[in-house]
Amino acid sequence: MEENRILFGPSAPIKSTTTGIGSIADHEMMDKRQSAQNVLNSWDQLAMHSLATGESIAQVRLRMKKAMIGLK
């Protein structure tokens, strides 16, 4: 039980563990990929990201595609 408190505490560093179904880092990567996919599926979210970052929509699309395949 003590190990879980350290692993999931608010100030604990992100660690990759192989216990259970998957690691914490794997879940975070899946969340990032899902978010990127959601942005790619929605034109208005692409436009909002474009305005927020000062990039063109094509640049945002490329960045999100890279996030989906795990390059960034």
N, CA, C and O atoms as a Tripos MOL2 file, in Angstrom:
@<TRIPOS>MOLECULE
protein
  288   287    72     0     0
PROTEIN
NO_CHARGES

@<TRIPOS>ATOM
      1 N           0.8240   -1.1920    0.0000 N.3       1 MET1
      2 CA          0.0000    0.0000    0.0000 C.3       1 MET1
      3 C           0.8640    1.2500    0.0000 C.2       1 MET1
      4 O           0.5490    2.2240   -0.6830 O.2       1 MET1
      5 N           1.9540    1.2290    0.7630 N.am      2 GLU2
      6 CA          2.8750    2.3740    0.8000 C.3       2 GLU2
      7 C           3.4330    2.6650   -0.5850 C.2       2 GLU2
      8 O           3.6170    3.8260   -0.9500 O.2       2 GLU2
      9 N           3.7000    1.6260   -1.3510 N.am      3 GLU3
     10 CA          4.2440    1.7910   -2.6960 C.3       3 GLU3
     11 C           3.2640    2.5590   -3.5920 C.2       3 GLU3
     12 O           3.6850    3.3800   -4.4060 O.2       3 GLU3
     13 N           1.9550    2.2930   -3.4440 N.am      4 ASN4
     14 CA          0.9510    2.9940   -4.2440 C.3       4 ASN4
     15 C           0.8980    4.4770   -3.9100 C.2       4 ASN4
     16 O           0.6980    5.3030   -4.8010 O.2       4 ASN4
     17 N           1.0720    4.8270   -2.6470 N.am      5 ARG5
     18 CA          1.0480    6.2320   -2.2640 C.3       5 ARG5
     19 C           2.2000    6.9940   -2.9010 C.2       5 ARG5
     20 O           2.0280    8.1250   -3.3560 O.2       5 ARG5
     21 N           3.3480    6.3880   -2.9330 N.am      6 ILE6
     22 CA          4.5060    7.0330   -3.5400 C.3       6 ILE6
     23 C           4.3150    7.1390   -5.0450 C.2       6 ILE6
     24 O           4.6260    8.1710   -5.6410 O.2       6 ILE6
     25 N           3.8110    6.0860   -5.6570 N.am      7 LEU7
     26 CA          3.6560    6.0480   -7.1020 C.3       7 LEU7
     27 C           2.6090    7.0380   -7.5880 C.2       7 LEU7
     28 O           2.7930    7.6700   -8.6280 O.2       7 LEU7
     29 N           1.5130    7.1800   -6.8520 N.am      8 PHE8
     30 CA          0.4160    8.0090   -7.3090 C.3       8 PHE8
     31 C           0.2650    9.3060   -6.5400 C.2       8 PHE8
     32 O          -0.7380   10.0000   -6.7090 O.2       8 PHE8
     33 N           1.2220    9.6540   -5.7070 N.am      9 GLY9
     34 CA          1.1480   10.8880   -4.9460 C.3       9 GLY9
     35 C           1.2570   12.1090   -5.8420 C.2       9 GLY9
     36 O           1.7970   12.0150   -6.9440 O.2       9 GLY9
     37 N           0.7590   13.2470   -5.3970 N.am     10 PRO10
     38 CA          0.7720   14.4450   -6.2430 C.3      10 PRO10
     39 C           2.1710   14.9490   -6.5520 C.2      10 PRO10
     40 O           2.3700   15.5810   -7.5900 O.2      10 PRO10
     41 N           3.1420   14.6940   -5.6960 N.am     11 SER11
     42 CA          4.4820   15.1960   -5.9470 C.3      11 SER11
     43 C           5.4220   14.1140   -6.4620 C.2      11 SER11
     44 O           6.6080   14.3670   -6.6770 O.2      11 SER11
     45 N           4.9000   12.9210   -6.6580 N.am     12 ALA12
     46 CA          5.7440   11.8210   -7.1350 C.3      12 ALA12
     47 C           6.0480   12.0070   -8.6130 C.2      12 ALA12
     48 O           5.1670   12.4010   -9.3770 O.2      12 ALA12
     49 N           7.2750   11.7330   -9.0280 N.am     13 PRO13
     50 CA          7.5980   11.8220  -10.4530 C.3      13 PRO13
     51 C           6.8790   10.7320  -11.2310 C.2      13 PRO13
     52 O           6.5330    9.6850  -10.6830 O.2      13 PRO13
     53 N           6.6600   10.9860  -12.5000 N.am     14 ILE14
     54 CA          5.9920    9.9990  -13.3340 C.3      14 ILE14
     55 C           6.9580    8.8480  -13.5780 C.2      14 ILE14
     56 O           8.0680    9.0320  -14.0780 O.2      14 ILE14
     57 N           6.5040    7.6710  -13.2150 N.am     15 LYS15
     58 CA          7.3240    6.4810  -13.4070 C.3      15 LYS15
     59 C           6.6010    5.5350  -14.3460 C.2      15 LYS15
     60 O           5.3710    5.4990  -14.3810 O.2      15 LYS15
     61 N           7.3440    4.7980  -15.0790 N.am     16 SER16
     62 CA          6.7760    3.7600  -15.9180 C.3      16 SER16
     63 C           6.8870    2.4450  -15.1720 C.2      16 SER16
     64 O           7.9860    1.9780  -14.8720 O.2      16 SER16
     65 N           5.7490    1.8550  -14.8780 N.am     17 THR17
     66 CA          5.7460    0.5650  -14.1980 C.3      17 THR17
     67 C           5.0720   -0.4470  -15.0950 C.2      17 THR17
     68 O           4.2510   -0.0920  -15.9410 O.2      17 THR17
     69 N           5.4070   -1.6660  -14.9190 N.am     18 THR18
     70 CA          4.8130   -2.7100  -15.7450 C.3      18 THR18
     71 C           3.8580   -3.5800  -14.9540 C.2      18 THR18
     72 O           3.5470   -4.6910  -15.3830 O.2      18 THR18
     73 N           3.3860   -3.1100  -13.8190 N.am     19 THR19
     74 CA          2.4360   -3.8860  -13.0410 C.3      19 THR19
     75 C           1.0450   -3.6330  -13.5770 C.2      19 THR19
     76 O           0.7410   -2.5240  -14.0180 O.2      19 THR19
     77 N           0.2130   -4.6250  -13.5450 N.am     20 GLY20
     78 CA         -1.1500   -4.4700  -14.0170 C.3      20 GLY20
     79 C          -1.2300   -4.5010  -15.5400 C.2      20 GLY20
     80 O          -0.3890   -5.1060  -16.2050 O.2      20 GLY20
     81 N          -2.2380   -3.8510  -16.0740 N.am     21 ILE21
     82 CA         -2.4990   -3.8860  -17.5130 C.3      21 ILE21
     83 C          -1.4710   -3.0770  -18.2850 C.2      21 ILE21
     84 O          -0.9690   -3.5480  -19.3050 O.2      21 ILE21
     85 N          -1.1450   -1.8830  -17.8340 N.am     22 GLY22
     86 CA         -0.2060   -1.0440  -18.5580 C.3      22 GLY22
     87 C           0.4450   -0.0600  -17.6270 C.2      22 GLY22
     88 O           0.0770    0.0310  -16.4550 O.2      22 GLY22
     89 N           1.3870    0.6640  -18.1210 N.am     23 SER23
     90 CA          2.0930    1.6150  -17.2830 C.3      23 SER23
     91 C           1.4010    2.9660  -17.3030 C.2      23 SER23
     92 O           0.5420    3.2330  -18.1430 O.2      23 SER23
     93 N           1.7890    3.8030  -16.3700 N.am     24 ILE24
     94 CA          1.2380    5.1590  -16.2810 C.3      24 ILE24
     95 C           1.6100    5.9470  -17.5270 C.2      24 ILE24
     96 O           0.7740    6.6620  -18.0810 O.2      24 ILE24
     97 N           2.8450    5.8250  -17.9690 N.am     25 ALA25
     98 CA          3.2870    6.5450  -19.1580 C.3      25 ALA25
     99 C           2.4960    6.1020  -20.3860 C.2      25 ALA25
    100 O           2.2050    6.9190  -21.2600 O.2      25 ALA25
    101 N           2.1470    4.8220  -20.4630 N.am     26 ASP26
    102 CA          1.3470    4.3290  -21.5850 C.3      26 ASP26
    103 C          -0.0330    4.9730  -21.5920 C.2      26 ASP26
    104 O          -0.5420    5.3340  -22.6530 O.2      26 ASP26
    105 N          -0.6380    5.1190  -20.4320 N.am     27 HIS27
    106 CA         -1.9600    5.7390  -20.3520 C.3      27 HIS27
    107 C          -1.8880    7.2120  -20.7250 C.2      27 HIS27
    108 O          -2.7890    7.7320  -21.3830 O.2      27 HIS27
    109 N          -0.8340    7.8790  -20.3140 N.am     28 GLU28
    110 CA         -0.6900    9.2850  -20.6790 C.3      28 GLU28
    111 C          -0.4950    9.4370  -22.1760 C.2      28 GLU28
    112 O          -1.0390   10.3590  -22.7830 O.2      28 GLU28
    113 N           0.2760    8.5430  -22.7750 N.am     29 MET29
    114 CA          0.4760    8.5820  -24.2180 C.3      29 MET29
    115 C          -0.8340    8.3010  -24.9450 C.2      29 MET29
    116 O          -1.1270    8.9360  -25.9580 O.2      29 MET29
    117 N          -1.6190    7.3620  -24.4420 N.am     30 MET30
    118 CA         -2.9140    7.0750  -25.0540 C.3      30 MET30
    119 C          -3.8340    8.2800  -24.9610 C.2      30 MET30
    120 O          -4.5700    8.5680  -25.9040 O.2      30 MET30
    121 N          -3.8030    8.9960  -23.8280 N.am     31 ASP31
    122 CA         -4.6150   10.1950  -23.6700 C.3      31 ASP31
    123 C          -4.1950   11.2790  -24.6580 C.2      31 ASP31
    124 O          -5.0470   11.9370  -25.2550 O.2      31 ASP31
    125 N          -2.8880   11.4670  -24.8340 N.am     32 LYS32
    126 CA         -2.3990   12.4660  -25.7900 C.3      32 LYS32
    127 C          -2.8000   12.1030  -27.2100 C.2      32 LYS32
    128 O          -3.1940   12.9680  -27.9930 O.2      32 LYS32
    129 N          -2.7000   10.8290  -27.5370 N.am     33 ARG33
    130 CA         -3.0810   10.3870  -28.8810 C.3      33 ARG33
    131 C          -4.5730   10.5610  -29.1090 C.2      33 ARG33
    132 O          -4.9880   10.9560  -30.1980 O.2      33 ARG33
    133 N          -5.3830   10.2740  -28.1010 N.am     34 GLN34
    134 CA         -6.8300   10.4420  -28.2250 C.3      34 GLN34
    135 C          -7.1760   11.9140  -28.3890 C.2      34 GLN34
    136 O          -8.0470   12.2580  -29.1880 O.2      34 GLN34
    137 N          -6.5090   12.7800  -27.6490 N.am     35 SER35
    138 CA         -6.7490   14.2230  -27.7750 C.3      35 SER35
    139 C          -6.3820   14.7140  -29.1640 C.2      35 SER35
    140 O          -7.1090   15.5090  -29.7590 O.2      35 SER35
    141 N          -5.2560   14.2410  -29.6820 N.am     36 ALA36
    142 CA         -4.8380   14.6330  -31.0270 C.3      36 ALA36
    143 C          -5.8470   14.1490  -32.0590 C.2      36 ALA36
    144 O          -6.1610   14.8700  -33.0070 O.2      36 ALA36
    145 N          -6.3520   12.9480  -31.8830 N.am     37 GLN37
    146 CA         -7.3390   12.4200  -32.8120 C.3      37 GLN37
    147 C          -8.6220   13.2410  -32.7530 C.2      37 GLN37
    148 O          -9.2370   13.5040  -33.7860 O.2      37 GLN37
    149 N          -9.0300   13.6460  -31.5580 N.am     38 ASN38
    150 CA        -10.2240   14.4700  -31.4180 C.3      38 ASN38
    151 C         -10.0650   15.8030  -32.1360 C.2      38 ASN38
    152 O         -11.0000   16.2880  -32.7740 O.2      38 ASN38
    153 N          -8.8760   16.3940  -32.0290 N.am     39 VAL39
    154 CA         -8.6190   17.6730  -32.7080 C.3      39 VAL39
    155 C          -8.6530   17.4700  -34.2170 C.2      39 VAL39
    156 O          -9.2220   18.2880  -34.9400 O.2      39 VAL39
    157 N          -8.0530   16.3920  -34.6950 N.am     40 LEU40
    158 CA         -8.0430   16.1340  -36.1370 C.3      40 LEU40
    159 C          -9.4420   15.8780  -36.6890 C.2      40 LEU40
    160 O          -9.7100   16.1640  -37.8560 O.2      40 LEU40
    161 N         -10.3230   15.3470  -35.8700 N.am     41 ASN41
    162 CA        -11.6830   15.0490  -36.3230 C.3      41 ASN41
    163 C         -12.6070   16.2610  -36.2800 C.2      41 ASN41
    164 O         -13.7410   16.1860  -36.7530 O.2      41 ASN41
    165 N         -12.1500   17.3520  -35.7340 N.am     42 SER42
    166 CA        -13.0060   18.5250  -35.5640 C.3      42 SER42
    167 C         -12.3460   19.7570  -36.1790 C.2      42 SER42
    168 O         -11.2970   20.2070  -35.7180 O.2      42 SER42
    169 N         -12.9640   20.2860  -37.2090 N.am     43 TRP43
    170 CA        -12.3930   21.4340  -37.9030 C.3      43 TRP43
    171 C         -12.3120   22.6520  -36.9820 C.2      43 TRP43
    172 O         -11.3370   23.4010  -37.0290 O.2      43 TRP43
    173 N         -13.3250   22.8480  -36.1530 N.am     44 ASP44
    174 CA        -13.3090   24.0240  -35.2720 C.3      44 ASP44
    175 C         -12.2080   23.9200  -34.2140 C.2      44 ASP44
    176 O         -11.6270   24.9370  -33.8340 O.2      44 ASP44
    177 N         -11.9090   22.7020  -33.7300 N.am     45 GLN45
    178 CA        -10.8010   22.5510  -32.7880 C.3      45 GLN45
    179 C          -9.4630   22.7990  -33.4770 C.2      45 GLN45
    180 O          -8.5490   23.3640  -32.8770 O.2      45 GLN45
    181 N          -9.3460   22.3750  -34.7420 N.am     46 LEU46
    182 CA         -8.1390   22.6780  -35.5100 C.3      46 LEU46
    183 C          -7.9540   24.1930  -35.6140 C.2      46 LEU46
    184 O          -6.8510   24.7090  -35.4320 O.2      46 LEU46
    185 N          -9.0360   24.8860  -35.9050 N.am     47 ALA47
    186 CA         -8.9780   26.3420  -36.0460 C.3      47 ALA47
    187 C          -8.6140   27.0110  -34.7180 C.2      47 ALA47
    188 O          -7.8390   27.9670  -34.6950 O.2      47 ALA47
    189 N          -9.1700   26.5140  -33.6220 N.am     48 MET48
    190 CA         -8.8650   27.0890  -32.3090 C.3      48 MET48
    191 C          -7.3940   26.8650  -31.9440 C.2      48 MET48
    192 O          -6.7470   27.7700  -31.4180 O.2      48 MET48
    193 N          -6.8680   25.6850  -32.2130 N.am     49 HIS49
    194 CA         -5.4540   25.4120  -31.9490 C.3      49 HIS49
    195 C          -4.5730   26.2860  -32.8380 C.2      49 HIS49
    196 O          -3.5160   26.7550  -32.4150 O.2      49 HIS49
    197 N          -5.0170   26.4960  -34.0600 N.am     50 SER50
    198 CA         -4.2680   27.3480  -34.9810 C.3      50 SER50
    199 C          -4.1930   28.7790  -34.4620 C.2      50 SER50
    200 O          -3.1280   29.3960  -34.4870 O.2      50 SER50
    201 N          -5.3030   29.2970  -33.9990 N.am     51 LEU51
    202 CA         -5.3280   30.6580  -33.4520 C.3      51 LEU51
    203 C          -4.5130   30.7660  -32.1710 C.2      51 LEU51
    204 O          -3.8270   31.7640  -31.9490 O.2      51 LEU51
    205 N          -4.5880   29.7390  -31.3270 N.am     52 ALA52
    206 CA         -3.8960   29.7720  -30.0390 C.3      52 ALA52
    207 C          -2.3790   29.6880  -30.1860 C.2      52 ALA52
    208 O          -1.6420   30.2830  -29.3990 O.2      52 ALA52
    209 N          -1.9120   28.9490  -31.1960 N.am     53 THR53
    210 CA         -0.4670   28.7500  -31.3380 C.3      53 THR53
    211 C           0.1640   29.6310  -32.4050 C.2      53 THR53
    212 O           1.3880   29.7280  -32.4890 O.2      53 THR53
    213 N          -0.6680   30.2750  -33.2220 N.am     54 GLY54
    214 CA         -0.1350   31.1180  -34.2890 C.3      54 GLY54
    215 C           0.3740   30.3160  -35.4790 C.2      54 GLY54
    216 O           1.1090   30.8430  -36.3140 O.2      54 GLY54
    217 N          -0.0090   29.0560  -35.5600 N.am     55 GLU55
    218 CA          0.3860   28.2030  -36.6790 C.3      55 GLU55
    219 C          -0.7540   28.1420  -37.6870 C.2      55 GLU55
    220 O          -1.8990   28.4660  -37.3720 O.2      55 GLU55
    221 N          -0.4190   27.7220  -38.9020 N.am     56 SER56
    222 CA         -1.4800   27.4920  -39.8820 C.3      56 SER56
    223 C          -2.2050   26.2000  -39.5220 C.2      56 SER56
    224 O          -1.7160   25.4000  -38.7250 O.2      56 SER56
    225 N          -3.3640   26.0120  -40.1140 N.am     57 ILE57
    226 CA         -4.1250   24.7900  -39.8450 C.3      57 ILE57
    227 C          -3.3450   23.5770  -40.3290 C.2      57 ILE57
    228 O          -3.3910   22.5230  -39.6940 O.2      57 ILE57
    229 N          -2.6300   23.7070  -41.4410 N.am     58 ALA58
    230 CA         -1.8170   22.5920  -41.9370 C.3      58 ALA58
    231 C          -0.7120   22.2400  -40.9490 C.2      58 ALA58
    232 O          -0.4150   21.0610  -40.7530 O.2      58 ALA58
    233 N          -0.1010   23.2440  -40.3230 N.am     59 GLN59
    234 CA          0.9390   22.9750  -39.3300 C.3      59 GLN59
    235 C           0.3680   22.2940  -38.0980 C.2      59 GLN59
    236 O           0.9800   21.3760  -37.5520 O.2      59 GLN59
    237 N          -0.8030   22.7400  -37.6580 N.am     60 VAL60
    238 CA         -1.4550   22.1100  -36.5070 C.3      60 VAL60
    239 C          -1.8080   20.6690  -36.8470 C.2      60 VAL60
    240 O          -1.6040   19.7700  -36.0310 O.2      60 VAL60
    241 N          -2.3390   20.4440  -38.0510 N.am     61 ARG61
    242 CA         -2.6970   19.0950  -38.4730 C.3      61 ARG61
    243 C          -1.4630   18.1800  -38.4640 C.2      61 ARG61
    244 O          -1.5310   17.0420  -38.0000 O.2      61 ARG61
    245 N          -0.3370   18.6890  -38.9810 N.am     62 LEU62
    246 CA          0.8930   17.9000  -39.0000 C.3      62 LEU62
    247 C           1.3740   17.5980  -37.5780 C.2      62 LEU62
    248 O           1.8010   16.4810  -37.2880 O.2      62 LEU62
    249 N           1.3020   18.5990  -36.6930 N.am     63 ARG63
    250 CA          1.7200   18.4000  -35.3020 C.3      63 ARG63
    251 C           0.8470   17.3600  -34.6090 C.2      63 ARG63
    252 O           1.3520   16.5280  -33.8550 O.2      63 ARG63
    253 N          -0.4570   17.4050  -34.8590 N.am     64 MET64
    254 CA         -1.3780   16.4300  -34.2450 C.3      64 MET64
    255 C          -1.1470   15.0260  -34.8050 C.2      64 MET64
    256 O          -1.2300   14.0400  -34.0720 O.2      64 MET64
    257 N          -0.8570   14.9380  -36.1030 N.am     65 LYS65
    258 CA         -0.5660   13.6180  -36.6840 C.3      65 LYS65
    259 C           0.7010   13.0380  -36.0790 C.2      65 LYS65
    260 O           0.7730   11.8400  -35.8050 O.2      65 LYS65
    261 N           1.7110   13.8960  -35.8690 N.am     66 LYS66
    262 CA          2.9430   13.4400  -35.2270 C.3      66 LYS66
    263 C           2.6590   12.9610  -33.8080 C.2      66 LYS66
    264 O           3.2260   11.9650  -33.3600 O.2      66 LYS66
    265 N           1.7870   13.6670  -33.1080 N.am     67 ALA67
    266 CA          1.4320   13.2550  -31.7340 C.3      67 ALA67
    267 C           0.7280   11.9090  -31.7420 C.2      67 ALA67
    268 O           0.9290   11.0880  -30.8470 O.2      67 ALA67
    269 N          -0.1080   11.6830  -32.7670 N.am     68 MET68
    270 CA         -0.8360   10.4080  -32.8300 C.3      68 MET68
    271 C           0.0920    9.2270  -33.0540 C.2      68 MET68
    272 O          -0.1480    8.1420  -32.5250 O.2      68 MET68
    273 N           1.1560    9.4280  -33.8390 N.am     69 ILE69
    274 CA          2.0480    8.2930  -34.0920 C.3      69 ILE69
    275 C           3.2090    8.2350  -33.1050 C.2      69 ILE69
    276 O           4.0530    7.3430  -33.1780 O.2      69 ILE69
    277 N           3.2440    9.1970  -32.1810 N.am     70 GLY70
    278 CA          4.2270    9.1380  -31.1110 C.3      70 GLY70
    279 C           5.5570    9.8080  -31.4060 C.2      70 GLY70
    280 O           6.5400    9.5400  -30.7140 O.2      70 GLY70
    281 N           5.6190   10.6780  -32.4200 N.am     71 LEU71
    282 CA          6.8710   11.3660  -32.7060 C.3      71 LEU71
    283 C           7.0990   12.5370  -31.7750 C.2      71 LEU71
    284 O           8.2480   12.8760  -31.4930 O.2      71 LEU71
    285 N           6.0500   13.1610  -31.2900 N.am     72 LYS72
    286 CA          6.1840   14.2700  -30.3460 C.3      72 LYS72
    287 C           5.1600   14.1390  -29.2640 C.2      72 LYS72
    288 O           5.1020   14.9770  -28.3640 O.2      72 LYS72
@<TRIPOS>BOND
     1     1     2 1
     2     2     3 1
     3     3     4 2
     4     3     5 am
     5     5     6 1
     6     6     7 1
     7     7     8 2
     8     7     9 am
     9     9    10 1
    10    10    11 1
    11    11    12 2
    12    11    13 am
    13    13    14 1
    14    14    15 1
    15    15    16 2
    16    15    17 am
    17    17    18 1
    18    18    19 1
    19    19    20 2
    20    19    21 am
    21    21    22 1
    22    22    23 1
    23    23    24 2
    24    23    25 am
    25    25    26 1
    26    26    27 1
    27    27    28 2
    28    27    29 am
    29    29    30 1
    30    30    31 1
    31    31    32 2
    32    31    33 am
    33    33    34 1
    34    34    35 1
    35    35    36 2
    36    35    37 am
    37    37    38 1
    38    38    39 1
    39    39    40 2
    40    39    41 am
    41    41    42 1
    42    42    43 1
    43    43    44 2
    44    43    45 am
    45    45    46 1
    46    46    47 1
    47    47    48 2
    48    47    49 am
    49    49    50 1
    50    50    51 1
    51    51    52 2
    52    51    53 am
    53    53    54 1
    54    54    55 1
    55    55    56 2
    56    55    57 am
    57    57    58 1
    58    58    59 1
    59    59    60 2
    60    59    61 am
    61    61    62 1
    62    62    63 1
    63    63    64 2
    64    63    65 am
    65    65    66 1
    66    66    67 1
    67    67    68 2
    68    67    69 am
    69    69    70 1
    70    70    71 1
    71    71    72 2
    72    71    73 am
    73    73    74 1
    74    74    75 1
    75    75    76 2
    76    75    77 am
    77    77    78 1
    78    78    79 1
    79    79    80 2
    80    79    81 am
    81    81    82 1
    82    82    83 1
    83    83    84 2
    84    83    85 am
    85    85    86 1
    86    86    87 1
    87    87    88 2
    88    87    89 am
    89    89    90 1
    90    90    91 1
    91    91    92 2
    92    91    93 am
    93    93    94 1
    94    94    95 1
    95    95    96 2
    96    95    97 am
    97    97    98 1
    98    98    99 1
    99    99   100 2
   100    99   101 am
   101   101   102 1
   102   102   103 1
   103   103   104 2
   104   103   105 am
   105   105   106 1
   106   106   107 1
   107   107   108 2
   108   107   109 am
   109   109   110 1
   110   110   111 1
   111   111   112 2
   112   111   113 am
   113   113   114 1
   114   114   115 1
   115   115   116 2
   116   115   117 am
   117   117   118 1
   118   118   119 1
   119   119   120 2
   120   119   121 am
   121   121   122 1
   122   122   123 1
   123   123   124 2
   124   123   125 am
   125   125   126 1
   126   126   127 1
   127   127   128 2
   128   127   129 am
   129   129   130 1
   130   130   131 1
   131   131   132 2
   132   131   133 am
   133   133   134 1
   134   134   135 1
   135   135   136 2
   136   135   137 am
   137   137   138 1
   138   138   139 1
   139   139   140 2
   140   139   141 am
   141   141   142 1
   142   142   143 1
   143   143   144 2
   144   143   145 am
   145   145   146 1
   146   146   147 1
   147   147   148 2
   148   147   149 am
   149   149   150 1
   150   150   151 1
   151   151   152 2
   152   151   153 am
   153   153   154 1
   154   154   155 1
   155   155   156 2
   156   155   157 am
   157   157   158 1
   158   158   159 1
   159   159   160 2
   160   159   161 am
   161   161   162 1
   162   162   163 1
   163   163   164 2
   164   163   165 am
   165   165   166 1
   166   166   167 1
   167   167   168 2
   168   167   169 am
   169   169   170 1
   170   170   171 1
   171   171   172 2
   172   171   173 am
   173   173   174 1
   174   174   175 1
   175   175   176 2
   176   175   177 am
   177   177   178 1
   178   178   179 1
   179   179   180 2
   180   179   181 am
   181   181   182 1
   182   182   183 1
   183   183   184 2
   184   183   185 am
   185   185   186 1
   186   186   187 1
   187   187   188 2
   188   187   189 am
   189   189   190 1
   190   190   191 1
   191   191   192 2
   192   191   193 am
   193   193   194 1
   194   194   195 1
   195   195   196 2
   196   195   197 am
   197   197   198 1
   198   198   199 1
   199   199   200 2
   200   199   201 am
   201   201   202 1
   202   202   203 1
   203   203   204 2
   204   203   205 am
   205   205   206 1
   206   206   207 1
   207   207   208 2
   208   207   209 am
   209   209   210 1
   210   210   211 1
   211   211   212 2
   212   211   213 am
   213   213   214 1
   214   214   215 1
   215   215   216 2
   216   215   217 am
   217   217   218 1
   218   218   219 1
   219   219   220 2
   220   219   221 am
   221   221   222 1
   222   222   223 1
   223   223   224 2
   224   223   225 am
   225   225   226 1
   226   226   227 1
   227   227   228 2
   228   227   229 am
   229   229   230 1
   230   230   231 1
   231   231   232 2
   232   231   233 am
   233   233   234 1
   234   234   235 1
   235   235   236 2
   236   235   237 am
   237   237   238 1
   238   238   239 1
   239   239   240 2
   240   239   241 am
   241   241   242 1
   242   242   243 1
   243   243   244 2
   244   243   245 am
   245   245   246 1
   246   246   247 1
   247   247   248 2
   248   247   249 am
   249   249   250 1
   250   250   251 1
   251   251   252 2
   252   251   253 am
   253   253   254 1
   254   254   255 1
   255   255   256 2
   256   255   257 am
   257   257   258 1
   258   258   259 1
   259   259   260 2
   260   259   261 am
   261   261   262 1
   262   262   263 1
   263   263   264 2
   264   263   265 am
   265   265   266 1
   266   266   267 1
   267   267   268 2
   268   267   269 am
   269   269   270 1
   270   270   271 1
   271   271   272 2
   272   271   273 am
   273   273   274 1
   274   274   275 1
   275   275   276 2
   276   275   277 am
   277   277   278 1
   278   278   279 1
   279   279   280 2
   280   279   281 am
   281   281   282 1
   282   282   283 1
   283   283   284 2
   284   283   285 am
   285   285   286 1
   286   286   287 1
   287   287   288 2
@<TRIPOS>SUBSTRUCTURE
     1 MET1         2 RESIDUE 1 A MET
     2 GLU2         6 RESIDUE 1 A GLU
     3 GLU3        10 RESIDUE 1 A GLU
     4 ASN4        14 RESIDUE 1 A ASN
     5 ARG5        18 RESIDUE 1 A ARG
     6 ILE6        22 RESIDUE 1 A ILE
     7 LEU7        26 RESIDUE 1 A LEU
     8 PHE8        30 RESIDUE 1 A PHE
     9 GLY9        34 RESIDUE 1 A GLY
    10 PRO10       38 RESIDUE 1 A PRO
    11 SER11       42 RESIDUE 1 A SER
    12 ALA12       46 RESIDUE 1 A ALA
    13 PRO13       50 RESIDUE 1 A PRO
    14 ILE14       54 RESIDUE 1 A ILE
    15 LYS15       58 RESIDUE 1 A LYS
    16 SER16       62 RESIDUE 1 A SER
    17 THR17       66 RESIDUE 1 A THR
    18 THR18       70 RESIDUE 1 A THR
    19 THR19       74 RESIDUE 1 A THR
    20 GLY20       78 RESIDUE 1 A GLY
    21 ILE21       82 RESIDUE 1 A ILE
    22 GLY22       86 RESIDUE 1 A GLY
    23 SER23       90 RESIDUE 1 A SER
    24 ILE24       94 RESIDUE 1 A ILE
    25 ALA25       98 RESIDUE 1 A ALA
    26 ASP26      102 RESIDUE 1 A ASP
    27 HIS27      106 RESIDUE 1 A HIS
    28 GLU28      110 RESIDUE 1 A GLU
    29 MET29      114 RESIDUE 1 A MET
    30 MET30      118 RESIDUE 1 A MET
    31 ASP31      122 RESIDUE 1 A ASP
    32 LYS32      126 RESIDUE 1 A LYS
    33 ARG33      130 RESIDUE 1 A ARG
    34 GLN34      134 RESIDUE 1 A GLN
    35 SER35      138 RESIDUE 1 A SER
    36 ALA36      142 RESIDUE 1 A ALA
    37 GLN37      146 RESIDUE 1 A GLN
    38 ASN38      150 RESIDUE 1 A ASN
    39 VAL39      154 RESIDUE 1 A VAL
    40 LEU40      158 RESIDUE 1 A LEU
    41 ASN41      162 RESIDUE 1 A ASN
    42 SER42      166 RESIDUE 1 A SER
    43 TRP43      170 RESIDUE 1 A TRP
    44 ASP44      174 RESIDUE 1 A ASP
    45 GLN45      178 RESIDUE 1 A GLN
    46 LEU46      182 RESIDUE 1 A LEU
    47 ALA47      186 RESIDUE 1 A ALA
    48 MET48      190 RESIDUE 1 A MET
    49 HIS49      194 RESIDUE 1 A HIS
    50 SER50      198 RESIDUE 1 A SER
    51 LEU51      202 RESIDUE 1 A LEU
    52 ALA52      206 RESIDUE 1 A ALA
    53 THR53      210 RESIDUE 1 A THR
    54 GLY54      214 RESIDUE 1 A GLY
    55 GLU55      218 RESIDUE 1 A GLU
    56 SER56      222 RESIDUE 1 A SER
    57 ILE57      226 RESIDUE 1 A ILE
    58 ALA58      230 RESIDUE 1 A ALA
    59 GLN59      234 RESIDUE 1 A GLN
    60 VAL60      238 RESIDUE 1 A VAL
    61 ARG61      242 RESIDUE 1 A ARG
    62 LEU62      246 RESIDUE 1 A LEU
    63 ARG63      250 RESIDUE 1 A ARG
    64 MET64      254 RESIDUE 1 A MET
    65 LYS65      258 RESIDUE 1 A LYS
    66 LYS66      262 RESIDUE 1 A LYS
    67 ALA67      266 RESIDUE 1 A ALA
    68 MET68      270 RESIDUE 1 A MET
    69 ILE69      274 RESIDUE 1 A ILE
    70 GLY70      278 RESIDUE 1 A GLY
    71 LEU71      282 RESIDUE 1 A LEU
    72 LYS72      286 RESIDUE 1 A LYS
